[in-house]
Amino acid sequence: MAIRKCPRCELNYILDDSPYCTVCAREMKGVERRDTLFEFCSVCNENPALPGKDMCLFCQKEMESVESLAKKAEPADDPLELDEASEMEEIAIDTEEDDIPVPELGEIDRELSLDDVLAEEEADGDEESEEEDM
């Protein structure tokens, strides 16, 4: 038994006893070869994605379980939730007198004074320019 090229397509090899290759035989019978193309999961890039979805079954179930756990972990009443206010006067600011003592407040104000910082930077710049001139 020798092999030869298919007389129809001249691409595929066939045995001497076959009239056409399997590809040409399928085409002549009208049977199209169905390619099983699939996309990979966009999350793990390992498993094929479900039809019409972009995730595989494993990743989808994992995402659903994470979402359900997150919903269970949310408290019913959020303590940080703010009430709606229509005007600024309605917003009450809680201030505690014990946060920063008054003497330290004055020191902090002096430390953060923009005028002092600018004066220091100008003094440093003048010293550097004098050193460069030498």
N, CA, C and O atoms as a printed pandas DataFrame, in Angstrom:
     atom_number atom_name residue_name chain_id  residue_number  x_coord  y_coord  z_coord
0              1         N          MET        A               1    0.825   -1.168    0.000
1              2        CA          MET        A               1    0.000    0.000    0.000
2              3         C          MET        A               1    0.880    1.246    0.000
3              4         O          MET        A               1    1.665    1.475    0.921
4              5         N          ALA        A               2    0.738    2.001   -0.996
5              6        CA          ALA        A               2    1.501    3.237   -1.137
6              7         C          ALA        A               2    0.582    4.429   -0.855
7              8         O          ALA        A               2   -0.644    4.319   -0.895
8              9         N          ILE        A               3    1.196    5.536   -0.578
9             10        CA          ILE        A               3    0.413    6.743   -0.373
10            11         C          ILE        A               3    0.610    7.673   -1.562
11            12         O          ILE        A               3    1.664    7.706   -2.197
12            13         N          ARG        A               4   -0.446    8.425   -1.834
13            14        CA          ARG        A               4   -0.391    9.397   -2.918
14            15         C          ARG        A               4   -1.180   10.620   -2.499
15            16         O          ARG        A               4   -1.889   10.585   -1.493
16            17         N          LYS        A               5   -1.067   11.699   -3.254
17            18        CA          LYS        A               5   -1.806   12.920   -2.958
18            19         C          LYS        A               5   -3.247   12.771   -3.406
19            20         O          LYS        A               5   -3.540   12.049   -4.359
20            21         N          CYS        A               6   -4.124   13.443   -2.727
21            22        CA          CYS        A               6   -5.545   13.438   -3.072
22            23         C          CYS        A               6   -5.706   14.094   -4.449
23            24         O          CYS        A               6   -5.150   15.167   -4.683
24            25         N          PRO        A               7   -6.454   13.467   -5.360
25            26        CA          PRO        A               7   -6.598   14.048   -6.693
26            27         C          PRO        A               7   -7.436   15.338   -6.709
27            28         O          PRO        A               7   -7.349   16.110   -7.663
28            29         N          ARG        A               8   -8.222   15.575   -5.694
29            30        CA          ARG        A               8   -9.092   16.753   -5.678
30            31         C          ARG        A               8   -8.366   17.968   -5.123
31            32         O          ARG        A               8   -8.354   19.015   -5.771
32            33         N          CYS        A               9   -7.775   17.868   -3.973
33            34        CA          CYS        A               9   -7.150   19.041   -3.336
34            35         C          CYS        A               9   -5.638   19.093   -3.546
35            36         O          CYS        A               9   -5.037   20.166   -3.480
36            37         N          GLU        A              10   -5.041   17.967   -3.792
37            38        CA          GLU        A              10   -3.590   17.842   -3.964
38            39         C          GLU        A              10   -2.800   18.395   -2.779
39            40         O          GLU        A              10   -1.684   18.892   -2.931
40            41         N          LEU        A              11   -3.404   18.296   -1.606
41            42        CA          LEU        A              11   -2.731   18.723   -0.377
42            43         C          LEU        A              11   -2.492   17.559    0.575
43            44         O          LEU        A              11   -1.397   17.381    1.109
44            45         N          ASN        A              12   -3.541   16.777    0.770
45            46        CA          ASN        A              12   -3.492   15.687    1.733
46            47         C          ASN        A              12   -3.081   14.383    1.058
47            48         O          ASN        A              12   -3.322   14.180   -0.132
48            49         N          TYR        A              13   -2.469   13.519    1.827
49            50        CA          TYR        A              13   -2.061   12.208    1.317
50            51         C          TYR        A              13   -3.112   11.164    1.678
51            52         O          TYR        A              13   -3.716   11.208    2.750
52            53         N          ILE        A              14   -3.312   10.231    0.765
53            54        CA          ILE        A              14   -4.276    9.149    0.971
54            55         C          ILE        A              14   -3.638    7.829    0.586
55            56         O          ILE        A              14   -2.610    7.792   -0.091
56            57         N          LEU        A              15   -4.261    6.748    1.025
57            58        CA          LEU        A              15   -3.809    5.419    0.612
58            59         C          LEU        A              15   -4.309    5.159   -0.806
59            60         O          LEU        A              15   -5.269    5.786   -1.254
60            61         N          ASP        A              16   -3.668    4.249   -1.501
61            62        CA          ASP        A              16   -4.040    3.958   -2.894
62            63         C          ASP        A              16   -5.485    3.482   -3.034
63            64         O          ASP        A              16   -6.113    3.716   -4.066
64            65         N          ASP        A              17   -6.009    2.829   -2.024
65            66        CA          ASP        A              17   -7.359    2.277   -2.152
66            67         C          ASP        A              17   -8.455    3.307   -1.866
67            68         O          ASP        A              17   -9.625    3.000   -2.094
68            69         N          SER        A              18   -8.138    4.522   -1.375
69            70        CA          SER        A              18   -9.135    5.565   -1.102
70            71         C          SER        A              18   -9.225    6.517   -2.296
71            72         O          SER        A              18   -8.199    6.905   -2.855
72            73         N          PRO        A              19  -10.452    6.896   -2.691
73            74        CA          PRO        A              19  -10.561    7.808   -3.826
74            75         C          PRO        A              19  -10.198    9.243   -3.460
75            76         O          PRO        A              19   -9.577    9.938   -4.264
76            77         N          TYR        A              20  -10.576    9.710   -2.250
77            78        CA          TYR        A              20  -10.303   11.089   -1.821
78            79         C          TYR        A              20   -9.860   11.096   -0.359
79            80         O          TYR        A              20  -10.051   10.127    0.375
80            81         N          CYS        A              21   -9.275   12.195    0.029
81            82        CA          CYS        A              21   -8.885   12.339    1.442
82            83         C          CYS        A              21  -10.148   12.582    2.274
83            84         O          CYS        A              21  -11.218   12.848    1.726
84            85         N          THR        A              22  -10.018   12.490    3.586
85            86        CA          THR        A              22  -11.184   12.636    4.461
86            87         C          THR        A              22  -11.767   14.045    4.408
87            88         O          THR        A              22  -12.979   14.215    4.544
88            89         N          VAL        A              23  -10.934   15.040    4.213
89            90        CA          VAL        A              23  -11.415   16.420    4.139
90            91         C          VAL        A              23  -12.278   16.605    2.901
91            92         O          VAL        A              23  -13.381   17.145    2.987
92            93         N          CYS        A              24  -11.784   16.160    1.747
93            94        CA          CYS        A              24  -12.545   16.290    0.505
94            95         C          CYS        A              24  -13.813   15.433    0.540
95            96         O          CYS        A              24  -14.851   15.853    0.028
96            97         N          ALA        A              25  -13.744   14.256    1.129
97            98        CA          ALA        A              25  -14.919   13.387    1.217
98            99         C          ALA        A              25  -16.015   14.060    2.035
99           100         O          ALA        A              25  -17.188   13.985    1.668
100          101         N          ARG        A              26  -15.656   14.715    3.133
101          102        CA          ARG        A              26  -16.645   15.427    3.939
102          103         C          ARG        A              26  -17.245   16.592    3.180
103          104         O          ARG        A              26  -18.450   16.832    3.254
104          105         N          GLU        A              27  -16.402   17.327    2.442
105          106        CA          GLU        A              27  -16.900   18.462    1.671
106          107         C          GLU        A              27  -17.855   18.009    0.571
107          108         O          GLU        A              27  -18.866   18.665    0.319
108          109         N          MET        A              28  -17.548   16.914   -0.072
109          110        CA          MET        A              28  -18.397   16.441   -1.164
110          111         C          MET        A              28  -19.732   15.904   -0.630
111          112         O          MET        A              28  -20.745   15.974   -1.327
112          113         N          LYS        A              29  -19.742   15.385    0.566
113          114        CA          LYS        A              29  -20.986   14.894    1.154
114          115         C          LYS        A              29  -21.833   16.040    1.701
115          116         O          LYS        A              29  -23.005   15.850    2.025
116          117         N          GLY        A              30  -21.235   17.235    1.803
117          118        CA          GLY        A              30  -21.958   18.390    2.333
118          119         C          GLY        A              30  -21.896   18.500    3.833
119          120         O          GLY        A              30  -22.622   19.302    4.421
120          121         N          VAL        A              31  -21.058   17.726    4.466
121          122        CA          VAL        A              31  -20.909   17.783    5.912
122          123         C          VAL        A              31  -19.770   18.748    6.216
123          124         O          VAL        A              31  -18.623   18.524    5.831
124          125         N          GLU        A              32  -20.116   19.826    6.916
125          126        CA          GLU        A              32  -19.073   20.787    7.269
126          127         C          GLU        A              32  -18.405   20.358    8.563
127          128         O          GLU        A              32  -19.039   19.840    9.482
128          129         N          ARG        A              33  -17.146   20.586    8.598
129          130        CA          ARG        A              33  -16.415   20.281    9.817
130          131         C          ARG        A              33  -16.701   21.385   10.827
131          132         O          ARG        A              33  -16.496   22.566   10.546
132          133         N          ARG        A              34  -17.160   21.004   11.961
133          134        CA          ARG        A              34  -17.498   21.973   12.986
134          135         C          ARG        A              34  -16.286   22.176   13.886
135          136         O          ARG        A              34  -15.860   21.273   14.606
136          137         N          ASP        A              35  -15.751   23.375   13.822
137          138        CA          ASP        A              35  -14.616   23.693   14.681
138          139         C          ASP        A              35  -15.135   24.035   16.065
139          140         O          ASP        A              35  -16.087   24.801   16.216
140          141         N          THR        A              36  -14.518   23.477   17.038
141          142        CA          THR        A              36  -14.915   23.762   18.408
142          143         C          THR        A              36  -14.009   24.866   18.941
143          144         O          THR        A              36  -13.043   24.612   19.660
144          145         N          LEU        A              37  -14.346   26.085   18.572
145          146        CA          LEU        A              37  -13.582   27.224   19.061
146          147         C          LEU        A              37  -14.217   27.703   20.354
147          148         O          LEU        A              37  -15.442   27.751   20.471
148          149         N          PHE        A              38  -13.410   28.045   21.294
149          150        CA          PHE        A              38  -13.915   28.543   22.559
150          151         C          PHE        A              38  -12.944   29.597   23.066
151          152         O          PHE        A              38  -11.776   29.649   22.679
152          153         N          GLU        A              39  -13.462   30.410   23.922
153          154        CA          GLU        A              39  -12.649   31.447   24.543
154          155         C          GLU        A              39  -12.263   30.992   25.943
155          156         O          GLU        A              39  -12.980   30.234   26.596
156          157         N          PHE        A              40  -11.115   31.477   26.379
157          158        CA          PHE        A              40  -10.667   31.147   27.724
158          159         C          PHE        A              40  -11.286   32.110   28.720
159          160         O          PHE        A              40  -11.705   33.213   28.371
160          161         N          CYS        A              41  -11.332   31.678   29.938
161          162        CA          CYS        A              41  -11.879   32.468   31.036
162          163         C          CYS        A              41  -11.076   33.760   31.178
163          164         O          CYS        A              41   -9.846   33.737   31.135
164          165         N          SER        A              42  -11.766   34.875   31.345
165          166        CA          SER        A              42  -11.072   36.159   31.467
166          167         C          SER        A              42  -10.449   36.349   32.846
167          168         O          SER        A              42   -9.652   37.267   33.043
168          169         N          VAL        A              43  -10.802   35.498   33.796
169          170        CA          VAL        A              43  -10.259   35.628   35.144
170          171         C          VAL        A              43   -9.010   34.760   35.322
171          172         O          VAL        A              43   -7.952   35.253   35.715
172          173         N          CYS        A              44   -9.147   33.463   35.028
173          174        CA          CYS        A              44   -8.029   32.551   35.280
174          175         C          CYS        A              44   -7.214   32.236   34.015
175          176         O          CYS        A              44   -6.070   31.794   34.124
176          177         N          ASN        A              45   -7.767   32.447   32.848
177          178        CA          ASN        A              45   -7.113   32.168   31.556
178          179         C          ASN        A              45   -6.643   30.715   31.435
179          180         O          ASN        A              45   -5.669   30.435   30.736
180          181         N          GLU        A              46   -7.321   29.807   32.103
181          182        CA          GLU        A              46   -6.953   28.396   32.027
182          183         C          GLU        A              46   -8.081   27.537   31.475
183          184         O          GLU        A              46   -7.850   26.678   30.624
184          185         N          ASN        A              47   -9.287   27.762   31.951
185          186        CA          ASN        A              47  -10.432   26.944   31.569
186          187         C          ASN        A              47  -11.246   27.644   30.486
187          188         O          ASN        A              47  -11.217   28.870   30.379
188          189         N          PRO        A              48  -11.977   26.864   29.677
189          190        CA          PRO        A              48  -12.835   27.498   28.675
190          191         C          PRO        A              48  -14.007   28.220   29.345
191          192         O          PRO        A              48  -14.556   27.745   30.339
192          193         N          ALA        A              49  -14.377   29.368   28.790
193          194        CA          ALA        A              49  -15.479   30.155   29.328
194          195         C          ALA        A              49  -16.804   29.490   28.990
195          196         O          ALA        A              49  -16.914   28.764   28.002
196          197         N          LEU        A              50  -17.794   29.743   29.810
197          198        CA          LEU        A              50  -19.135   29.222   29.564
198          199         C          LEU        A              50  -19.721   29.902   28.328
199          200         O          LEU        A              50  -19.380   31.051   28.047
200          201         N          PRO        A              51  -20.578   29.233   27.597
201          202        CA          PRO        A              51  -21.178   29.855   26.412
202          203         C          PRO        A              51  -21.950   31.123   26.788
203          204         O          PRO        A              51  -22.808   31.103   27.671
204          205         N          GLY        A              52  -21.635   32.211   26.111
205          206        CA          GLY        A              52  -22.299   33.480   26.380
206          207         C          GLY        A              52  -21.761   34.221   27.585
207          208         O          GLY        A              52  -22.271   35.290   27.919
208          209         N          LYS        A              53  -20.768   33.701   28.235
209          210        CA          LYS        A              53  -20.172   34.339   29.415
210          211         C          LYS        A              53  -18.693   34.572   29.139
211          212         O          LYS        A              53  -18.157   34.106   28.134
212          213         N          ASP        A              54  -18.050   35.288   30.029
213          214        CA          ASP        A              54  -16.614   35.492   29.878
214          215         C          ASP        A              54  -15.808   34.814   30.978
215          216         O          ASP        A              54  -14.594   34.996   31.072
216          217         N          MET        A              55  -16.507   34.015   31.826
217          218        CA          MET        A              55  -15.824   33.302   32.903
218          219         C          MET        A              55  -16.134   31.810   32.833
219          220         O          MET        A              55  -17.165   31.395   32.302
220          221         N          CYS        A              56  -15.232   31.028   33.374
221          222        CA          CYS        A              56  -15.478   29.592   33.464
222          223         C          CYS        A              56  -16.401   29.316   34.648
223          224         O          CYS        A              56  -16.661   30.207   35.456
224          225         N          LEU        A              57  -16.884   28.115   34.747
225          226        CA          LEU        A              57  -17.827   27.740   35.793
226          227         C          LEU        A              57  -17.206   27.906   37.183
227          228         O          LEU        A              57  -17.863   28.389   38.105
228          229         N          PHE        A              58  -15.948   27.507   37.328
229          230        CA          PHE        A              58  -15.271   27.586   38.622
230          231         C          PHE        A              58  -15.148   29.038   39.081
231          232         O          PHE        A              58  -15.464   29.349   40.230
232          233         N          CYS        A              59  -14.695   29.931   38.199
233          234        CA          CYS        A              59  -14.514   31.333   38.573
234          235         C          CYS        A              59  -15.859   31.999   38.856
235          236         O          CYS        A              59  -15.957   32.829   39.760
236          237         N          GLN        A              60  -16.892   31.649   38.099
237          238        CA          GLN        A              60  -18.205   32.226   38.319
238          239         C          GLN        A              60  -18.746   31.830   39.691
239          240         O          GLN        A              60  -19.286   32.672   40.409
240          241         N          LYS        A              61  -18.605   30.561   40.059
241          242        CA          LYS        A              61  -19.077   30.119   41.373
242          243         C          LYS        A              61  -18.277   30.786   42.495
243          244         O          LYS        A              61  -18.830   31.139   43.537
244          245         N          GLU        A              62  -16.988   30.953   42.274
245          246        CA          GLU        A              62  -16.159   31.599   43.276
246          247         C          GLU        A              62  -16.561   33.060   43.460
247          248         O          GLU        A              62  -16.619   33.550   44.588
248          249         N          MET        A              63  -16.837   33.757   42.362
249          250        CA          MET        A              63  -17.263   35.158   42.440
250          251         C          MET        A              63  -18.606   35.265   43.165
251          252         O          MET        A              63  -18.805   36.178   43.966
252          253         N          GLU        A              64  -19.515   34.348   42.892
253          254        CA          GLU        A              64  -20.815   34.366   43.551
254          255         C          GLU        A              64  -20.673   34.119   45.052
255          256         O          GLU        A              64  -21.383   34.730   45.850
256          257         N          SER        A              65  -19.767   33.234   45.437
257          258        CA          SER        A              65  -19.575   32.966   46.861
258          259         C          SER        A              65  -18.946   34.170   47.561
259          260         O          SER        A              65  -19.304   34.477   48.698
260          261         N          VAL        A              66  -18.020   34.851   46.898
261          262        CA          VAL        A              66  -17.397   36.035   47.482
262          263         C          VAL        A              66  -18.442   37.136   47.653
263          264         O          VAL        A              66  -18.471   37.814   48.680
264          265         N          GLU        A              67  -19.297   37.312   46.648
265          266        CA          GLU        A              67  -20.343   38.336   46.737
266          267         C          GLU        A              67  -21.323   38.024   47.857
267          268         O          GLU        A              67  -21.753   38.924   48.579
268          269         N          SER        A              68  -21.679   36.750   48.005
269          270        CA          SER        A              68  -22.620   36.390   49.065
270          271         C          SER        A              68  -21.998   36.596   50.442
271          272         O          SER        A              68  -22.690   37.006   51.374
272          273         N          LEU        A              69  -20.702   36.319   50.585
273          274        CA          LEU        A              69  -20.031   36.570   51.860
274          275         C          LEU        A              69  -19.954   38.057   52.153
275          276         O          LEU        A              69  -20.089   38.470   53.305
276          277         N          ALA        A              70  -19.739   38.864   51.128
277          278        CA          ALA        A              70  -19.661   40.305   51.317
278          279         C          ALA        A              70  -21.018   40.861   51.750
279          280         O          ALA        A              70  -21.089   41.763   52.585
280          281         N          LYS        A              71  -22.086   40.321   51.182
281          282        CA          LYS        A              71  -23.419   40.775   51.575
282          283         C          LYS        A              71  -23.716   40.400   53.023
283          284         O          LYS        A              71  -24.337   41.174   53.751
284          285         N          LYS        A              72  -23.277   39.223   53.439
285          286        CA          LYS        A              72  -23.507   38.790   54.819
286          287         C          LYS        A              72  -22.693   39.629   55.798
287          288         O          LYS        A              72  -23.133   39.865   56.924
288          289         N          ALA        A              73  -21.506   40.084   55.379
289          290        CA          ALA        A              73  -20.628   40.828   56.267
290          291         C          ALA        A              73  -21.060   42.280   56.430
291          292         O          ALA        A              73  -20.651   42.924   57.396
292          293         N          GLU        A              74  -21.871   42.821   55.525
293          294        CA          GLU        A              74  -22.304   44.209   55.622
294          295         C          GLU        A              74  -23.256   44.368   56.804
295          296         O          GLU        A              74  -24.207   43.600   56.946
296          297         N          PRO        A              75  -23.001   45.362   57.650
297          298        CA          PRO        A              75  -23.935   45.599   58.752
298          299         C          PRO        A              75  -25.222   46.216   58.215
299          300         O          PRO        A              75  -25.222   46.882   57.180
300          301         N          ALA        A              76  -26.311   45.986   58.929
301          302        CA          ALA        A              76  -27.607   46.497   58.488
302          303         C          ALA        A              76  -27.636   48.021   58.555
303          304         O          ALA        A              76  -28.110   48.671   57.623
304          305         N          ASP        A              77  -27.141   48.590   59.634
305          306        CA          ASP        A              77  -27.096   50.044   59.781
306          307         C          ASP        A              77  -25.644   50.480   59.743
307          308         O          ASP        A              77  -24.854   50.124   60.618
308          309         N          ASP        A              78  -25.301   51.246   58.732
309          310        CA          ASP        A              78  -23.940   51.711   58.580
310          311         C          ASP        A              78  -23.720   52.903   59.508
311          312         O          ASP        A              78  -24.391   53.923   59.352
312          313         N          PRO        A              79  -22.801   52.804   60.469
313          314        CA          PRO        A              79  -22.599   53.911   61.405
314          315         C          PRO        A              79  -21.994   55.137   60.721
315          316         O          PRO        A              79  -22.110   56.241   61.251
316          317         N          LEU        A              80  -21.365   54.981   59.586
317          318        CA          LEU        A              80  -20.761   56.110   58.885
318          319         C          LEU        A              80  -21.714   56.776   57.898
319          320         O          LEU        A              80  -21.364   57.775   57.270
320          321         N          GLU        A              81  -22.896   56.233   57.766
321          322        CA          GLU        A              81  -23.855   56.787   56.818
322          323         C          GLU        A              81  -24.317   58.146   57.325
323          324         O          GLU        A              81  -24.680   58.305   58.490
324          325         N          LEU        A              82  -24.294   59.115   56.428
325          326        CA          LEU        A              82  -24.664   60.476   56.806
326          327         C          LEU        A              82  -26.116   60.737   56.448
327          328         O          LEU        A              82  -26.622   60.245   55.440
328          329         N          ASP        A              83  -26.771   61.515   57.284
329          330        CA          ASP        A              83  -28.128   61.924   56.983
330          331         C          ASP        A              83  -28.080   63.025   55.930
331          332         O          ASP        A              83  -27.095   63.755   55.816
332          333         N          GLU        A              84  -29.146   63.127   55.175
333          334        CA          GLU        A              84  -29.198   64.157   54.149
334          335         C          GLU        A              84  -29.429   65.505   54.798
335          336         O          GLU        A              84  -30.180   65.623   55.767
336          337         N          ALA        A              85  -28.777   66.520   54.255
337          338        CA          ALA        A              85  -28.950   67.883   54.742
338          339         C          ALA        A              85  -29.183   68.782   53.536
339          340         O          ALA        A              85  -28.511   68.658   52.512
340          341         N          SER        A              86  -30.137   69.680   53.673
341          342        CA          SER        A              86  -30.441   70.547   52.550
342          343         C          SER        A              86  -29.599   71.814   52.578
343          344         O          SER        A              86  -29.360   72.413   51.529
344          345         N          GLU        A              87  -29.148   72.233   53.748
345          346        CA          GLU        A              87  -28.345   73.443   53.856
346          347         C          GLU        A              87  -27.156   73.191   54.775
347          348         O          GLU        A              87  -27.149   72.248   55.566
348          349         N          MET        A              88  -26.179   74.033   54.657
349          350        CA          MET        A              88  -24.966   73.878   55.451
350          351         C          MET        A              88  -25.234   74.089   56.945
351          352         O          MET        A              88  -24.542   73.503   57.777
352          353         N          GLU        A              89  -26.218   74.908   57.296
353          354        CA          GLU        A              89  -26.496   75.166   58.702
354          355         C          GLU        A              89  -26.977   73.914   59.414
355          356         O          GLU        A              89  -26.820   73.780   60.627
356          357         N          GLU        A              90  -27.564   73.000   58.654
357          358        CA          GLU        A              90  -28.097   71.788   59.259
358          359         C          GLU        A              90  -27.012   70.798   59.657
359          360         O          GLU        A              90  -27.255   69.888   60.449
360          361         N          ILE        A              91  -25.829   70.974   59.115
361          362        CA          ILE        A              91  -24.745   70.044   59.395
362          363         C          ILE        A              91  -24.084   70.444   60.705
363          364         O          ILE        A              91  -23.525   71.534   60.829
364          365         N          ALA        A              92  -24.154   69.563   61.661
365          366        CA          ALA        A              92  -23.555   69.832   62.963
366          367         C          ALA        A              92  -22.191   69.163   63.016
367          368         O          ALA        A              92  -22.046   67.992   62.666
368          369         N          ILE        A              93  -21.204   69.911   63.452
369          370        CA          ILE        A              93  -19.848   69.389   63.553
370          371         C          ILE        A              93  -19.578   69.068   65.013
371          372         O          ILE        A              93  -19.698   69.928   65.886
372          373         N          ASP        A              94  -19.219   67.841   65.261
373          374        CA          ASP        A              94  -18.902   67.427   66.618
374          375         C          ASP        A              94  -17.475   67.831   66.931
375          376         O          ASP        A              94  -16.532   67.346   66.308
376          377         N          THR        A              95  -17.324   68.703   67.880
377          378        CA          THR        A              95  -15.986   69.122   68.294
378          379         C          THR        A              95  -15.827   68.795   69.758
379          380         O          THR        A              95  -16.707   69.059   70.578
380          381         N          GLU        A              96  -14.716   68.230   70.057
381          382        CA          GLU        A              96  -14.398   67.921   71.443
382          383         C          GLU        A              96  -13.267   68.828   71.878
383          384         O          GLU        A              96  -12.280   68.996   71.162
384          385         N          GLU        A              97  -13.412   69.399   73.029
385          386        CA          GLU        A              97  -12.414   70.325   73.538
386          387         C          GLU        A              97  -11.122   69.610   73.919
387          388         O          GLU        A              97  -10.069   70.241   74.001
388          389         N          ASP        A              98  -11.190   68.306   74.150
389          390        CA          ASP        A              98  -10.031   67.571   74.621
390          391         C          ASP        A              98   -9.131   67.073   73.492
391          392         O          ASP        A              98   -8.101   66.452   73.756
392          393         N          ASP        A              99   -9.504   67.334   72.244
393          394        CA          ASP        A              99   -8.710   66.822   71.125
394          395         C          ASP        A              99   -7.289   67.382   71.141
395          396         O          ASP        A              99   -6.323   66.623   71.203
396          397         N          ILE        A             100   -7.161   68.699   71.085
397          398        CA          ILE        A             100   -5.844   69.334   71.099
398          399         C          ILE        A             100   -5.884   70.433   72.157
399          400         O          ILE        A             100   -6.733   71.322   72.092
400          401         N          PRO        A             101   -4.982   70.381   73.123
401          402        CA          PRO        A             101   -4.947   71.438   74.140
402          403         C          PRO        A             101   -4.610   72.784   73.503
403          404         O          PRO        A             101   -3.903   72.844   72.497
404          405         N          VAL        A             102   -5.116   73.853   74.091
405          406        CA          VAL        A             102   -4.958   75.198   73.533
406          407         C          VAL        A             102   -3.487   75.608   73.395
407          408         O          VAL        A             102   -3.134   76.188   72.368
408          409         N          PRO        A             103   -2.611   75.340   74.371
409          410        CA          PRO        A             103   -1.200   75.753   74.189
410          411         C          PRO        A             103   -0.533   75.038   73.001
411          412         O          PRO        A             103    0.259   75.635   72.272
412          413         N          GLU        A             104   -0.860   73.775   72.825
413          414        CA          GLU        A             104   -0.280   73.046   71.700
414          415         C          GLU        A             104   -0.850   73.529   70.381
415          416         O          GLU        A             104   -0.167   73.488   69.358
416          417         N          LEU        A             105   -2.086   73.984   70.391
417          418        CA          LEU        A             105   -2.710   74.489   69.186
418          419         C          LEU        A             105   -1.960   75.704   68.656
419          420         O          LEU        A             105   -1.771   75.850   67.448
420          421         N          GLY        A             106   -1.534   76.574   69.569
421          422        CA          GLY        A             106   -0.748   77.751   69.175
422          423         C          GLY        A             106    0.593   77.345   68.581
423          424         O          GLY        A             106    1.038   77.928   67.593
424          425         N          GLU        A             107    1.239   76.348   69.180
425          426        CA          GLU        A             107    2.526   75.873   68.666
426          427         C          GLU        A             107    2.362   75.252   67.278
427          428         O          GLU        A             107    3.181   75.480   66.386
428          429         N          ILE        A             108    1.310   74.476   67.107
429          430        CA          ILE        A             108    1.064   73.849   65.805
430          431         C          ILE        A             108    0.810   74.918   64.751
431          432         O          ILE        A             108    1.270   74.803   63.615
432          433         N          ASP        A             109    0.072   75.962   65.137
433          434        CA          ASP        A             109   -0.218   77.043   64.189
434          435         C          ASP        A             109    1.069   77.738   63.774
435          436         O          ASP        A             109    1.251   78.064   62.601
436          437         N          ARG        A             110    1.967   77.967   64.735
437          438        CA          ARG        A             110    3.248   78.596   64.406
438          439         C          ARG        A             110    4.110   77.691   63.526
439          440         O          ARG        A             110    4.789   78.169   62.617
440          441         N          GLU        A             111    4.083   76.373   63.800
441          442        CA          GLU        A             111    4.881   75.433   63.022
442          443         C          GLU        A             111    4.394   75.338   61.584
443          444         O          GLU        A             111    5.188   75.114   60.670
444          445         N          LEU        A             112    3.114   75.504   61.384
445          446        CA          LEU        A             112    2.546   75.354   60.056
446          447         C          LEU        A             112    2.362   76.683   59.329
447          448         O          LEU        A             112    1.750   76.728   58.262
448          449         N          SER        A             113    2.874   77.737   59.888
449          450        CA          SER        A             113    2.717   79.052   59.284
450          451         C          SER        A             113    3.460   79.100   57.943
451          452         O          SER        A             113    4.641   78.763   57.866
452          453         N          LEU        A             114    2.770   79.513   56.916
453          454        CA          LEU        A             114    3.336   79.570   55.571
454          455         C          LEU        A             114    4.371   80.684   55.467
455          456         O          LEU        A             114    5.362   80.545   54.751
456          457         N          ASP        A             115    4.152   81.769   56.163
457          458        CA          ASP        A             115    5.100   82.885   56.109
458          459         C          ASP        A             115    6.459   82.469   56.644
459          460         O          ASP        A             115    7.489   82.797   56.056
460          461         N          ASP        A             116    6.462   81.747   57.758
461          462        CA          ASP        A             116    7.722   81.289   58.337
462          463         C          ASP        A             116    8.446   80.322   57.401
463          464         O          ASP        A             116    9.667   80.389   57.265
464          465         N          VAL        A             117    7.712   79.441   56.768
465          466        CA          VAL        A             117    8.312   78.465   55.861
466          467         C          VAL        A             117    8.938   79.169   54.664
467          468         O          VAL        A             117   10.043   78.825   54.248
468          469         N          LEU        A             118    8.235   80.155   54.109
469          470        CA          LEU        A             118    8.781   80.910   52.974
470          471         C          LEU        A             118   10.027   81.685   53.370
471          472         O          LEU        A             118   10.986   81.756   52.602
472          473         N          ALA        A             119   10.017   82.264   54.559
473          474        CA          ALA        A             119   11.186   83.015   55.026
474          475         C          ALA        A             119   12.384   82.083   55.200
475          476         O          ALA        A             119   13.508   82.447   54.853
476          477         N          GLU        A             120   12.150   80.884   55.737
477          478        CA          GLU        A             120   13.236   79.915   55.907
478          479         C          GLU        A             120   13.790   79.475   54.560
479          480         O          GLU        A             120   15.004   79.348   54.397
480          481         N          GLU        A             121   12.904   79.242   53.594
481          482        CA          GLU        A             121   13.367   78.813   52.268
482          483         C          GLU        A             121   14.177   79.906   51.593
483          484         O          GLU        A             121   15.183   79.619   50.945
484          485         N          GLU        A             122   13.752   81.154   51.737
485          486        CA          GLU        A             122   14.513   82.262   51.144
486          487         C          GLU        A             122   15.878   82.387   51.807
487          488         O          GLU        A             122   16.874   82.652   51.135
488          489         N          ALA        A             123   15.927   82.199   53.120
489          490        CA          ALA        A             123   17.196   82.277   53.836
490          491         C          ALA        A             123   18.124   81.149   53.392
491          492         O          ALA        A             123   19.321   81.366   53.201
492          493         N          ASP        A             124   17.576   79.948   53.230
493          494        CA          ASP        A             124   18.387   78.819   52.769
494          495         C          ASP        A             124   18.876   79.064   51.345
495          496         O          ASP        A             124   20.012   78.720   51.016
496          497         N          GLY        A             125   18.048   79.643   50.509
497          498        CA          GLY        A             125   18.423   79.925   49.124
498          499         C          GLY        A             125   19.526   80.965   49.050
499          500         O          GLY        A             125   20.426   80.859   48.217
500          501         N          ASP        A             126   19.462   81.988   49.928
501          502        CA          ASP        A             126   20.498   83.020   49.952
502          503         C          ASP        A             126   21.829   82.432   50.402
503          504         O          ASP        A             126   22.875   82.779   49.853
504          505         N          GLU        A             127   21.802   81.535   51.407
505          506        CA          GLU        A             127   23.024   80.906   51.897
506          507         C          GLU        A             127   23.656   80.036   50.820
507          508         O          GLU        A             127   24.877   80.030   50.665
508          509         N          GLU        A             128   22.843   79.307   50.080
509          510        CA          GLU        A             128   23.356   78.437   49.023
510          511         C          GLU        A             128   23.963   79.256   47.890
511          512         O          GLU        A             128   24.987   78.870   47.326
512          513         N          SER        A             129   23.341   80.383   47.553
513          514        CA          SER        A             129   23.877   81.199   46.473
514          515         C          SER        A             129   25.196   81.851   46.880
515          516         O          SER        A             129   26.077   82.030   46.039
516          517         N          GLU        A             130   25.348   82.211   48.167
517          518        CA          GLU        A             130   26.603   82.752   48.656
518          519         C          GLU        A             130   27.707   81.713   48.610
519          520         O          GLU        A             130   28.851   82.031   48.287
520          521         N          GLU        A             131   27.364   80.451   48.936
521          522        CA          GLU        A             131   28.362   79.378   48.897
522          523         C          GLU        A             131   28.795   79.088   47.481
523          524         O          GLU        A             131   29.964   78.781   47.247
524          525         N          GLU        A             132   27.874   79.179   46.519
525          526        CA          GLU        A             132   28.205   78.930   45.120
526          527         C          GLU        A             132   29.109   80.015   44.546
527          528         O          GLU        A             132   29.941   79.742   43.680
528          529         N          ASP        A             133   28.944   81.265   45.035
529          530        CA          ASP        A             133   29.747   82.376   44.547
530          531         C          ASP        A             133   31.193   82.254   44.960
531          532         O          ASP        A             133   32.073   82.796   44.292
532          533         N          MET        A             134   31.455   81.563   46.032
533          534        CA          MET        A             134   32.828   81.434   46.534
534          535         C          MET        A             134   33.617   80.475   45.760
535          536         O          MET        A             134   34.790   80.257   46.060
